[in-house]
Amino acid sequence: MRRNAGYFMRFMIALGLVIAIFSVLFHFIMLYEGREYTWITGLYWTLTVMSTLGFGDITFRSDLGMLFSIVVLLTGIVSLLIILPSTFIQFVYNPWLESQKKKEVQHSLPAGVKKHVIIVGVSPITRNLAQVLSRYGFYSVMLCSNTQQALDLMDQGIHAIVGDYDDSDVYRKLRAESARMVVALDTDVRNTNVAFSLREYAKDVPMVARAEKDESIDILKLAGCTRVFQFRKALGHSLTRRVVTGRLNVSQLASFGPLVIAETSVKQTTLGGLTIKECDLRGRLGINVVGLWDHGDFKNPLPTTVLEDHMVMVLAGTREQIEVFSAALGREIPTDEAPGPVLVLGGGRVGTAAALALRDRGLDVVVVDKQNLAPKLPGIRVQVGDAADLATLEKAGIKTAPSIIITTHDDDINTYLTIYCRRLRPDVQIISRSNLDRNVHVLHAAGANLVLSLASLVSTRIINLLEPGRVFMLNEGLNIFRADAGIELAGKTLINCGIRKYTSCNVVAVKTVEGEMLVNPDPRREFNAGDELFLIGDSQSETAYYERYWPDRGQTNEEEVSVERSLRAALLR
């Protein structure tokens, strides 16, 4: 500020000298014309001409005087109307505005703050993580490198602190020793530096980091990371679990003790054309249909809902019940419908992980990529070429492929390829990767049957580390989560509690106080306050449940509530 003020003062002094010189020259030129004015009049004339006001009450008669007037006028236009405003903005207003902005952001957390989550790395994935943590009742703070980043995050309702990621004193200001967890989601090299700097101050706080390369895993652990994840590989494995191969494939999505959540295509069963009531899966097998995927939209099934071949059923039951379902209701695929290879479009980290997982399942896989990735993918056929080229796709086997997995790192390209493949094969199953949550709906609209985003996968993993088994992502925006019954549901039954009516969630299991797991519980059984419910629903349904039946989200004592409230007040302040 002092340096900028010095620059501005130098300009003002120079401008004052120019005005003084013009005022003196005015006086002498007027004497040359035989007229005499006071020095105040000379200053008055100079300012009116330079500011282009030009009252015209005092004018020169000679050519010399008029030429002098032109020089004064042009000097005024340049110095007063151009240079002065820009100089003032650059050296006075902008520095003042920046200083005011810096006062709005925090550089440390107040004393006594604890059990918060520190997030290092600013990206769409970390922003989504901060918002998801807030929805589940966790307070998080994002470490930013500059003021503007922090202000942008604050505008989005995200708590942000300004500091250098490689300065151990910053983690002292962030109260890292009393945090629940530190999450580093930047590059492998930067995550290593974060871990090393953090351990200089906080030795025992849990730290989770992302690794892109295999060789970075050991390095990050040596630097001090508690857990290291390769999220892109995990996303590739998640995409393959939904692949329809032409024979009955009941994919297990999650398990909680005896409870198993699975899904399968209606086309692969003998249930096509029947209603939920006509199937009577609960009465015959003890299985409950808790959801249906219909062209990317999740629907709560009603007794009158007709099962169509393009739908995917989400089932809840025990492992034995799912096995009986597979054996009893599988549809035999005619010989002329024998499937071809599964196509994986894109050979990056996600595509490579998906191809290897499919190969390990014994499936025929073809990876389409512009580079020859055969050395990295032993036992997998690689079709070199552009995935948007019809000849390349035909050589890969698109005409007989039962499923296509689109895994490029660009959402625009994924949307383009989804539309193209859907036009070529209206009946094929298309599974696509999304980097940003906001593009999930776009990919569904483009024709994808299933879309999974990297941001949601990361958020789910972190939530489950903070509270193991708290939530499991079944699909993009669809979760299975746990919640206490509490006093809101004590003494009520599934029939009259209104959970499905008010929240659109389905109760798939109840864990009693004695530890017994009731899968697809009797609708007439009364809840106890100590029961733990397992529910399935989308993000909006989950939020509605928390607001209506579990508003405190499991906060256990007044001290935690007080600390978290003080954290929120400090960050908002």
C-alpha positions as CSV (number, residue, x, y, z in Angstrom):
1,M,0.0,0.0,0.0
2,R,2.8,2.4,0.8
3,R,4.5,1.6,-2.5
4,N,1.3,2.2,-4.5
5,A,0.6,5.4,-2.6
6,G,4.1,6.6,-3.5
7,Y,3.5,6.0,-7.2
8,F,0.2,7.8,-7.0
9,M,1.7,10.8,-5.1
10,R,4.5,11.1,-7.7
11,F,1.9,11.3,-10.5
12,M,-0.1,14.0,-8.6
13,I,3.1,16.0,-8.0
14,A,3.9,15.9,-11.7
15,L,0.4,16.9,-12.6
16,G,0.6,19.8,-10.1
17,L,3.8,21.0,-11.7
18,V,2.2,20.9,-15.2
19,I,-0.7,22.9,-14.0
20,A,1.6,25.4,-12.4
21,I,3.7,25.8,-15.5
22,F,0.6,26.3,-17.7
23,S,-0.7,28.9,-15.2
24,V,2.6,30.8,-15.5
25,L,2.7,30.6,-19.3
26,F,-0.9,31.9,-19.4
27,H,0.1,35.0,-17.4
28,F,3.1,35.8,-19.8
29,I,1.1,35.1,-23.0
30,M,-1.7,37.4,-21.8
31,L,1.0,40.1,-21.2
32,Y,2.2,39.5,-24.7
33,E,-1.3,40.3,-26.0
34,G,-1.5,43.4,-23.8
35,R,-3.8,42.0,-21.1
36,E,-3.1,41.3,-17.5
37,Y,-4.8,38.9,-15.1
38,T,-4.2,37.7,-11.6
39,W,-2.4,34.5,-10.8
40,I,-5.6,33.0,-9.5
41,T,-7.3,33.7,-12.8
42,G,-4.4,31.9,-14.6
43,L,-5.0,28.8,-12.4
44,Y,-8.7,29.1,-13.0
45,W,-8.2,29.2,-16.8
46,T,-5.8,26.3,-16.8
47,L,-8.2,24.0,-14.9
48,T,-11.2,24.9,-17.0
49,V,-9.3,24.1,-20.2
50,M,-7.6,20.9,-19.0
51,S,-10.9,19.6,-17.6
52,T,-12.6,20.4,-21.0
53,L,-15.2,22.6,-19.3
54,G,-14.2,25.5,-21.4
55,F,-16.4,28.3,-20.1
56,G,-15.1,30.7,-22.8
57,D,-15.1,33.8,-20.5
58,I,-11.3,34.1,-20.9
59,T,-9.8,33.4,-24.4
60,F,-6.6,34.2,-26.3
61,R,-6.7,36.4,-29.5
62,S,-3.3,35.6,-31.0
63,D,-2.2,32.4,-32.8
64,L,0.4,31.8,-30.1
65,G,-2.3,31.9,-27.4
66,M,-4.6,29.6,-29.4
67,L,-1.8,27.1,-30.0
68,F,-1.1,27.2,-26.2
69,S,-4.8,26.6,-25.5
70,I,-4.7,23.5,-27.8
71,V,-1.6,22.1,-25.9
72,V,-3.3,22.7,-22.5
73,L,-6.5,21.1,-23.8
74,L,-4.8,17.9,-25.1
75,T,-2.6,17.6,-22.0
76,G,-5.8,17.8,-19.9
77,I,-7.6,15.2,-21.9
78,V,-4.7,12.7,-21.5
79,S,-3.7,13.4,-17.9
80,L,-7.1,14.2,-16.3
81,L,-9.5,12.0,-18.3
82,I,-7.2,9.0,-19.0
83,I,-4.1,8.7,-16.8
84,L,-5.6,10.1,-13.6
85,P,-8.6,7.7,-13.4
86,S,-6.6,4.6,-14.4
87,T,-3.8,5.6,-11.9
88,F,-6.3,6.1,-9.1
89,I,-7.9,2.7,-9.8
90,Q,-4.7,0.8,-10.1
91,F,-2.7,2.3,-7.2
92,V,-5.5,3.4,-4.8
93,Y,-8.9,1.8,-5.3
94,N,-7.8,-1.7,-6.3
95,P,-5.3,-2.1,-3.4
96,W,-7.9,-0.7,-1.0
97,L,-10.5,-3.2,-2.3
98,E,-8.1,-6.1,-2.1
99,S,-7.3,-5.2,1.5
100,Q,-11.0,-5.1,2.3
101,K,-11.4,-8.6,0.7
102,K,-8.6,-10.0,2.8
103,K,-10.4,-8.9,5.9
104,E,-13.4,-11.0,5.0
105,V,-11.4,-14.3,4.8
106,Q,-10.0,-16.3,7.7
107,H,-6.4,-17.2,8.1
108,S,-6.9,-19.4,11.2
109,L,-9.6,-21.1,13.1
110,P,-10.8,-20.0,16.6
111,A,-9.4,-21.7,19.6
112,G,-11.4,-24.7,20.8
113,V,-12.5,-25.9,17.3
114,K,-12.2,-29.6,16.9
115,K,-13.6,-32.6,15.0
116,H,-13.6,-30.7,11.7
117,V,-12.4,-32.0,8.3
118,I,-9.6,-30.2,6.5
119,I,-9.6,-30.4,2.7
120,V,-6.5,-29.5,0.7
121,G,-6.9,-28.9,-3.0
122,V,-9.5,-26.7,-4.8
123,S,-11.3,-28.5,-7.6
124,P,-14.9,-29.5,-8.5
125,I,-14.3,-32.7,-6.6
126,T,-13.3,-31.0,-3.4
127,R,-16.1,-28.5,-3.7
128,N,-18.6,-31.4,-4.0
129,L,-17.0,-33.1,-1.0
130,A,-17.3,-30.0,1.2
131,Q,-21.0,-29.7,0.3
132,V,-21.7,-33.4,0.9
133,L,-19.9,-33.3,4.3
134,S,-22.1,-30.4,5.3
135,R,-25.2,-32.3,4.3
136,Y,-24.2,-35.2,6.6
137,G,-23.6,-32.9,9.5
138,F,-19.7,-32.7,9.3
139,Y,-18.0,-29.3,9.3
140,S,-15.2,-28.9,6.8
141,V,-12.6,-26.3,6.0
142,M,-10.9,-26.0,2.6
143,L,-7.4,-24.7,2.5
144,C,-6.8,-22.2,-0.3
145,S,-3.7,-20.6,-1.7
146,N,-5.1,-17.2,-2.4
147,T,-7.8,-14.8,-1.3
148,Q,-9.8,-14.9,-4.5
149,Q,-10.2,-18.7,-4.3
150,A,-11.4,-18.3,-0.7
151,L,-13.9,-15.6,-1.6
152,D,-15.3,-17.7,-4.5
153,L,-15.8,-20.7,-2.1
154,M,-17.4,-18.5,0.5
155,D,-19.9,-17.3,-2.1
156,Q,-20.8,-21.0,-2.6
157,G,-21.4,-21.5,1.1
158,I,-18.1,-23.4,1.6
159,H,-15.8,-22.6,4.6
160,A,-12.4,-21.6,3.4
161,I,-9.0,-20.6,5.0
162,V,-6.1,-18.9,3.2
163,G,-2.6,-20.4,3.6
164,D,0.2,-22.3,2.0
165,Y,-0.2,-26.0,1.9
166,D,3.6,-26.6,2.5
167,D,3.8,-24.5,5.7
168,S,3.4,-26.5,8.9
169,D,2.4,-23.4,10.8
170,V,-0.7,-23.2,8.6
171,Y,-1.9,-26.6,10.0
172,R,-1.4,-25.2,13.5
173,K,-3.7,-22.4,12.7
174,L,-6.2,-24.9,11.2
175,R,-6.2,-26.8,14.6
176,A,-5.1,-30.0,12.7
177,E,-4.2,-31.8,15.9
178,S,-7.9,-31.9,16.9
179,A,-9.4,-32.4,13.4
180,R,-11.4,-35.5,12.4
181,M,-9.4,-36.0,9.2
182,V,-7.2,-34.2,6.7
183,V,-8.1,-35.0,3.0
184,A,-5.6,-34.2,0.3
185,L,-7.0,-34.4,-3.3
186,D,-4.3,-32.6,-5.3
187,T,-1.5,-34.0,-7.4
188,D,0.6,-36.9,-6.1
189,V,3.6,-34.6,-5.6
190,R,1.7,-31.9,-3.8
191,N,-0.2,-34.5,-1.7
192,T,3.2,-35.8,-0.6
193,N,4.3,-32.3,0.5
194,V,1.0,-31.8,2.3
195,A,1.5,-35.0,4.3
196,F,5.1,-34.2,5.2
197,S,4.3,-30.7,6.3
198,L,1.3,-31.8,8.3
199,R,3.3,-34.4,10.2
200,E,5.7,-31.8,11.4
201,Y,2.9,-30.4,13.6
202,A,0.2,-33.1,13.9
203,K,1.5,-36.6,14.2
204,D,-1.7,-38.6,14.9
205,V,-4.5,-37.0,12.9
206,P,-5.9,-39.3,10.2
207,M,-5.0,-38.3,6.7
208,V,-6.4,-39.5,3.4
209,A,-4.8,-38.8,0.1
210,R,-5.5,-39.5,-3.6
211,A,-2.9,-41.2,-5.7
212,E,-3.0,-41.2,-9.5
213,K,0.1,-43.4,-10.1
214,D,0.7,-46.9,-8.6
215,E,4.2,-45.9,-7.5
216,S,2.9,-42.9,-5.6
217,I,1.0,-45.1,-3.0
218,D,4.1,-46.2,-1.1
219,I,5.6,-42.7,-1.2
220,L,2.5,-41.1,0.2
221,K,2.3,-43.6,3.0
222,L,6.0,-43.0,3.8
223,A,5.2,-39.2,3.9
224,G,2.6,-39.8,6.6
225,C,-0.7,-40.6,4.9
226,T,-3.0,-43.0,6.8
227,R,-5.0,-44.1,3.8
228,V,-4.3,-43.7,0.1
229,F,-6.9,-44.3,-2.6
230,Q,-6.8,-44.6,-6.4
231,F,-10.3,-43.2,-7.0
232,R,-10.1,-43.5,-10.8
233,K,-9.4,-47.2,-10.6
234,A,-12.3,-47.6,-8.1
235,L,-14.6,-45.8,-10.5
236,G,-13.6,-48.2,-13.3
237,H,-14.4,-51.2,-11.1
238,S,-17.8,-49.6,-10.1
239,L,-18.7,-49.1,-13.8
240,T,-18.1,-52.8,-14.6
241,R,-20.4,-54.1,-11.9
242,R,-23.4,-52.9,-13.9
243,V,-22.4,-54.5,-17.2
244,V,-25.1,-56.6,-18.8
245,T,-23.4,-59.5,-20.7
246,G,-26.4,-61.3,-22.2
247,R,-26.9,-63.8,-19.4
248,L,-28.5,-63.2,-16.1
249,N,-26.2,-61.1,-14.0
250,V,-27.4,-60.1,-10.6
251,S,-24.9,-57.5,-9.5
252,Q,-24.3,-57.1,-5.8
253,L,-24.0,-53.4,-5.0
254,A,-23.7,-53.4,-1.2
255,S,-24.0,-55.7,1.8
256,F,-24.6,-55.0,5.5
257,G,-24.4,-58.3,7.4
258,P,-27.1,-60.5,6.0
259,L,-28.7,-57.6,4.0
260,V,-27.7,-57.5,0.3
261,I,-28.6,-54.8,-2.2
262,A,-28.4,-56.0,-5.8
263,E,-29.7,-55.0,-9.2
264,T,-30.5,-56.8,-12.5
265,S,-32.0,-56.0,-15.8
266,V,-35.6,-57.0,-16.3
267,K,-34.7,-58.2,-19.8
268,Q,-32.6,-60.9,-18.3
269,T,-35.5,-62.3,-16.2
270,T,-38.9,-63.9,-16.9
271,L,-40.7,-60.9,-15.2
272,G,-41.1,-58.7,-18.3
273,G,-44.6,-57.4,-18.7
274,L,-45.8,-58.3,-15.2
275,T,-46.7,-55.8,-12.4
276,I,-44.9,-55.8,-9.1
277,K,-48.0,-57.3,-7.5
278,E,-48.2,-60.1,-10.1
279,C,-44.5,-60.9,-9.5
280,D,-45.1,-61.3,-5.7
281,L,-41.4,-61.5,-5.1
282,R,-41.8,-60.7,-1.4
283,G,-44.3,-63.5,-0.9
284,R,-42.5,-66.1,-3.0
285,L,-38.8,-65.4,-2.3
286,G,-38.8,-62.8,0.5
287,I,-37.2,-60.3,-1.8
288,N,-38.3,-56.7,-2.0
289,V,-38.1,-54.5,-5.2
290,V,-37.0,-51.2,-3.6
291,G,-36.4,-49.3,-6.8
292,L,-36.5,-49.2,-10.6
293,W,-34.2,-47.5,-13.1
294,D,-36.1,-46.2,-16.1
295,H,-33.9,-44.5,-18.7
296,G,-31.7,-43.1,-15.9
297,D,-34.5,-42.0,-13.6
298,F,-34.9,-43.8,-10.3
299,K,-38.5,-44.6,-9.4
300,N,-40.2,-46.0,-6.3
301,P,-42.2,-49.1,-7.5
302,L,-45.9,-49.3,-6.8
303,P,-47.9,-52.5,-6.8
304,T,-49.3,-51.5,-10.2
305,T,-45.9,-50.7,-11.8
306,V,-45.3,-52.8,-14.9
307,L,-41.8,-54.2,-15.3
308,E,-40.5,-53.4,-18.8
309,D,-37.4,-55.0,-20.5
310,H,-35.4,-51.7,-20.5
311,M,-35.8,-51.3,-16.7
312,V,-33.3,-52.3,-14.1
313,M,-34.6,-53.6,-10.8
314,V,-32.9,-52.8,-7.4
315,L,-33.5,-55.7,-5.0
316,A,-33.1,-56.0,-1.3
317,G,-32.9,-59.4,0.5
318,T,-30.5,-61.9,2.0
319,R,-27.6,-63.5,0.1
320,E,-29.5,-66.8,-0.1
321,Q,-32.7,-65.1,-1.4
322,I,-30.7,-63.3,-4.1
323,E,-29.2,-66.7,-5.2
324,V,-32.6,-68.3,-5.3
325,F,-33.9,-65.4,-7.4
326,S,-31.0,-65.9,-9.9
327,A,-31.6,-69.6,-10.2
328,A,-35.4,-69.4,-10.5
329,L,-36.1,-66.4,-12.6
330,G,-33.2,-66.2,-15.1
331,R,-34.2,-66.1,-18.8
332,E,-32.3,-68.3,-21.2
333,I,-30.8,-66.3,-24.0
334,P,-31.4,-67.7,-27.5
335,T,-28.3,-68.6,-29.6
336,D,-28.8,-65.8,-32.1
337,E,-28.7,-63.3,-29.3
338,A,-25.3,-64.4,-28.1
339,P,-23.4,-61.3,-27.0
340,G,-20.2,-59.9,-28.5
341,P,-17.4,-58.2,-26.6
342,V,-17.9,-55.4,-24.1
343,L,-16.5,-52.1,-25.6
344,V,-14.5,-49.7,-23.4
345,L,-14.1,-46.4,-25.1
346,G,-11.1,-44.6,-23.7
347,G,-7.9,-46.2,-22.3
348,G,-7.1,-43.9,-19.5
349,R,-6.8,-44.9,-15.8
350,V,-10.6,-45.4,-15.5
351,G,-10.9,-47.3,-18.8
352,T,-7.8,-49.5,-18.0
353,A,-9.2,-50.4,-14.6
354,A,-12.6,-51.2,-16.1
355,A,-11.1,-53.4,-18.9
356,L,-8.9,-55.4,-16.5
357,A,-11.9,-56.0,-14.1
358,L,-14.0,-57.3,-17.0
359,R,-11.2,-59.5,-18.1
360,D,-10.9,-61.0,-14.6
361,R,-14.6,-61.8,-14.8
362,G,-13.9,-63.9,-17.9
363,L,-15.6,-61.5,-20.3
364,D,-14.5,-60.6,-23.8
365,V,-13.3,-57.0,-23.8
366,V,-12.2,-54.6,-26.5
367,V,-10.6,-51.2,-25.6
368,V,-10.9,-48.4,-28.2
369,D,-8.2,-45.8,-28.0
370,K,-6.1,-43.6,-30.2
371,Q,-2.9,-45.2,-28.8
372,N,-1.8,-48.8,-28.8
373,L,-2.3,-49.9,-25.2
374,A,-1.8,-53.6,-25.8
375,P,1.4,-53.7,-23.6
376,K,-0.5,-52.3,-20.7
377,L,-3.5,-54.6,-21.2
378,P,-2.4,-58.2,-21.5
379,G,-5.1,-60.6,-22.7
380,I,-7.3,-57.7,-23.9
381,R,-7.8,-56.7,-27.5
382,V,-7.1,-53.1,-28.3
383,Q,-8.6,-51.4,-31.3
384,V,-6.5,-48.4,-32.2
385,G,-8.5,-45.5,-33.7
386,D,-11.0,-42.7,-33.0
387,A,-14.0,-43.9,-31.0
388,A,-16.1,-41.4,-33.0
389,D,-15.2,-43.2,-36.3
390,L,-17.8,-45.7,-37.5
391,A,-15.2,-48.1,-39.1
392,T,-13.2,-48.2,-35.9
393,L,-16.3,-49.1,-33.8
394,E,-17.4,-51.8,-36.3
395,K,-14.0,-53.4,-36.2
396,A,-14.2,-53.4,-32.4
397,G,-17.6,-55.2,-32.5
398,I,-20.2,-52.6,-31.8
399,K,-22.9,-54.4,-33.7
400,T,-22.9,-57.3,-31.3
401,A,-21.7,-55.7,-28.1
402,P,-24.1,-56.1,-25.1
403,S,-22.6,-53.1,-23.3
404,I,-20.5,-50.0,-24.0
405,I,-18.5,-48.2,-21.3
406,I,-17.4,-44.7,-22.0
407,T,-14.6,-43.6,-19.8
408,T,-12.8,-40.5,-21.3
409,H,-11.8,-37.7,-18.8
410,D,-13.8,-35.1,-20.8
411,D,-17.5,-34.9,-20.1
412,D,-18.2,-33.2,-23.4
413,I,-16.6,-36.1,-25.3
414,N,-18.5,-38.6,-23.2
415,T,-21.8,-36.8,-24.1
416,Y,-20.8,-36.8,-27.8
417,L,-19.9,-40.5,-27.8
418,T,-23.1,-41.4,-25.8
419,I,-25.3,-39.8,-28.5
420,Y,-23.3,-41.4,-31.3
421,C,-23.4,-44.9,-29.8
422,R,-27.1,-44.6,-29.0
423,R,-27.9,-43.8,-32.6
424,L,-25.8,-46.7,-33.8
425,R,-27.2,-49.2,-31.3
426,P,-30.6,-48.1,-29.8
427,D,-30.7,-51.4,-27.8
428,V,-27.2,-51.5,-26.3
429,Q,-26.5,-50.8,-22.6
430,I,-24.4,-47.6,-22.3
431,I,-22.5,-46.9,-19.1
432,S,-20.7,-43.5,-18.9
433,R,-18.3,-41.8,-16.6
434,S,-18.9,-38.2,-15.5
435,N,-16.3,-36.0,-13.9
436,L,-18.8,-33.3,-12.7
437,D,-22.1,-33.9,-11.0
438,R,-23.9,-31.3,-13.0
439,N,-23.2,-33.3,-16.2
440,V,-24.9,-36.5,-15.0
441,H,-28.3,-35.4,-16.1
442,V,-26.9,-34.4,-19.5
443,L,-25.4,-37.8,-20.0
444,H,-28.7,-39.5,-19.1
445,A,-30.5,-37.3,-21.5
446,A,-27.9,-38.2,-24.2
447,G,-28.9,-41.8,-23.9
448,A,-26.7,-43.4,-21.1
449,N,-28.4,-46.1,-19.1
450,L,-26.1,-45.5,-16.1
451,V,-23.8,-42.7,-15.1
452,L,-21.3,-42.6,-12.2
453,S,-19.3,-39.5,-11.3
454,L,-15.8,-39.4,-9.7
455,A,-16.9,-36.6,-7.4
456,S,-19.7,-38.8,-5.8
457,L,-17.4,-41.8,-5.5
458,V,-14.8,-39.7,-3.6
459,S,-17.5,-38.2,-1.3
460,T,-18.9,-41.6,-0.4
461,R,-15.5,-43.0,0.4
462,I,-14.7,-40.1,2.7
463,I,-18.0,-40.3,4.5
464,N,-17.6,-44.0,5.1
465,L,-14.2,-43.4,6.6
466,L,-15.6,-40.8,9.0
467,E,-18.5,-43.0,9.9
468,P,-18.0,-46.6,8.6
469,G,-21.1,-47.9,6.8
470,R,-23.0,-44.6,7.2
471,V,-23.7,-44.3,3.4
472,F,-23.1,-46.4,0.3
473,M,-23.5,-45.0,-3.2
474,L,-25.6,-47.4,-5.3
475,N,-25.7,-45.1,-8.3
476,E,-25.2,-41.5,-9.1
477,G,-27.4,-39.6,-6.5
478,L,-28.8,-42.9,-5.1
479,N,-27.6,-44.0,-1.7
480,I,-28.2,-46.6,1.0
481,F,-27.7,-45.0,4.3
482,R,-28.2,-45.7,8.0
483,A,-30.1,-43.6,10.6
484,D,-31.3,-44.1,14.1
485,A,-35.1,-44.5,14.7
486,G,-35.0,-42.1,17.7
487,I,-38.0,-40.8,19.5
488,E,-39.6,-39.6,16.2
489,L,-40.3,-43.2,15.1
490,A,-40.6,-45.0,18.4
491,G,-43.9,-46.9,18.7
492,K,-44.8,-46.4,15.0
493,T,-44.9,-49.0,12.3
494,L,-43.8,-48.8,8.6
495,I,-47.4,-48.6,7.6
496,N,-48.2,-45.5,9.7
497,C,-44.9,-43.7,10.1
498,G,-45.0,-41.9,6.7
499,I,-41.4,-42.5,5.8
500,R,-42.1,-43.3,2.2
501,K,-44.9,-40.7,1.9
502,Y,-42.9,-37.8,3.2
503,T,-39.4,-38.6,2.1
504,S,-39.7,-41.2,-0.7
505,C,-37.2,-43.4,1.1
506,N,-37.6,-47.2,1.4
507,V,-36.7,-49.0,4.6
508,V,-34.8,-52.2,3.5
509,A,-33.6,-53.5,6.9
510,V,-33.8,-52.7,10.6
511,K,-31.0,-53.6,13.1
512,T,-32.6,-54.0,16.6
513,V,-31.1,-53.0,19.9
514,E,-30.2,-56.7,20.5
515,G,-28.2,-56.7,17.3
516,E,-30.6,-58.7,15.1
517,M,-30.8,-57.7,11.5
518,L,-34.3,-57.8,10.1
519,V,-34.1,-57.8,6.3
520,N,-37.3,-56.4,4.6
521,P,-39.0,-56.1,8.0
522,D,-42.6,-56.7,8.7
523,P,-44.6,-53.5,7.9
524,R,-46.6,-54.0,11.1
525,R,-43.6,-54.2,13.5
526,E,-43.3,-51.2,15.8
527,F,-40.0,-49.3,15.9
528,N,-38.0,-48.9,19.0
529,A,-36.0,-45.7,19.8
530,G,-32.7,-47.7,19.6
531,D,-33.4,-49.3,16.3
532,E,-31.0,-48.6,13.4
533,L,-32.7,-48.2,10.0
534,F,-31.1,-49.0,6.6
535,L,-32.8,-46.8,4.0
536,I,-32.5,-46.4,0.3
537,G,-33.2,-43.1,-1.5
538,D,-31.8,-40.3,-3.6
539,S,-30.0,-37.2,-2.2
540,Q,-33.2,-35.2,-1.9
541,S,-35.0,-38.1,-0.2
542,E,-32.1,-38.5,2.2
543,T,-32.1,-34.9,3.1
544,A,-35.9,-34.9,3.6
545,Y,-35.5,-37.9,6.0
546,Y,-32.8,-36.1,8.1
547,E,-34.9,-33.0,8.4
548,R,-38.1,-34.8,9.4
549,Y,-36.9,-37.7,11.5
550,W,-33.2,-37.2,12.5
551,P,-32.5,-33.4,12.6
552,D,-29.5,-33.6,14.9
553,R,-27.8,-36.2,12.6
554,G,-26.5,-38.2,15.6
555,Q,-24.8,-35.4,17.5
556,T,-24.1,-37.1,20.8
557,N,-23.5,-34.5,23.4
558,E,-23.9,-30.8,24.1
559,E,-20.1,-30.2,23.9
560,E,-19.9,-31.3,20.3
561,V,-23.0,-29.3,19.4
562,S,-21.5,-26.2,21.0
563,V,-18.1,-26.6,19.3
564,E,-19.6,-27.1,15.9
565,R,-21.9,-24.1,16.3
566,S,-18.9,-22.0,17.3
567,L,-17.0,-23.2,14.2
568,R,-19.9,-22.3,12.0
569,A,-20.3,-18.8,13.6
570,A,-16.6,-18.1,13.3
571,L,-16.3,-19.1,9.6
572,L,-19.5,-17.2,8.7
573,R,-18.2,-14.2,10.6
